[in-house]
Every structure is written in structure tokens, then in C-alpha cells.
Amino acid sequence: MELIQQVPELSACLAADEAIDHEHPLVRDTVADLRSNTTDAYAYAAAAYAFVRDAIPHSADSGDMRVAWRAFDVLATRNGICHSKSHALAALLRAAGIPTALCCQGLGDENGDPGTCTG
């Protein structure tokens, strides 16, 4: 697998955008809560990961089929699919000053050629 970085500047890994809306007050409040129980960036990152993993169930597992995608919405509804939970974790990390990028995997056919989505 080859990783292709679309934006090489580190600042891109700290930026807020429509999905990773880490400037939202709920995101900031969640960061403050998580940070109050940690001593350094490593402990905070582990706590943020555990929070998203344990406190926000996957929609299919919870039976709640709403599809939140913005980090704020994921935290507010405590619900999300895999990429939504990734947005929430990235927002929690970026808001704490921890550079965070997302990596998406492209699927291909048996020859490695890009596949097509059928639904």
C-alpha cells in the first residue's frame, strides 16, 4: 500500500473544516473534560481514543441509523459510522494541538485496479 499525502503542510493536520469542526463548543468542552484526567499529550490521545471507541457506538451496533458526520454531531448524538467516529477523534486530537490526519483506503479488484461502488 502506498500512502499519498494530499497536503504536505503540517498545519493541514491541525486545521478545522466542515467535518472536523474542532472549534465547536461541544468539542472544546469534551476536550477539557478528557484533558482534566490526563497528564500529557500521550495520555490525552489514549483517553480521546478510548472515549470515541467506548462512548460512541457504531450506528449498526446501536440500531440508531442516523448518520452524523460532523465531529460535533457525532459527539452530540453519541452515534456514528466508522468515518464519523474518525472525524470525532480527529477533532478531539486537533483541538488539543495534536496534528491528526485521516487515511482512507481505496478498494480495488483482484488486479489492484480501482473498483466501482455498486450501492
MOJOCOR-V547300 format. One line per field, one symbol per residue. psi: psi as a letter, one per 40 degrees, with the letter a starting at -180 (. if undefined). burial: + if it has 24 or more other ideal C-beta (glycine too) atoms within 12 Angstrom, else -. A space follows every 50 residues. Layout:
BEGIN
psi = ???
burial = ???
END
This chain:
BEGIN
psi = hhhhhdhehdddeeiiaddggeeidddddddddddeeieidddddddddd ddddegihdddeeheigididdddddefiiiddddddddddddddeehhh iihhhhiiaeeeihiihe.
burial = ------------+--+--++++-+-++--++--++--------++-+++- ++--++-+---------++++++++-+++++-++++++++++++++-+-+ ++-----------------
END
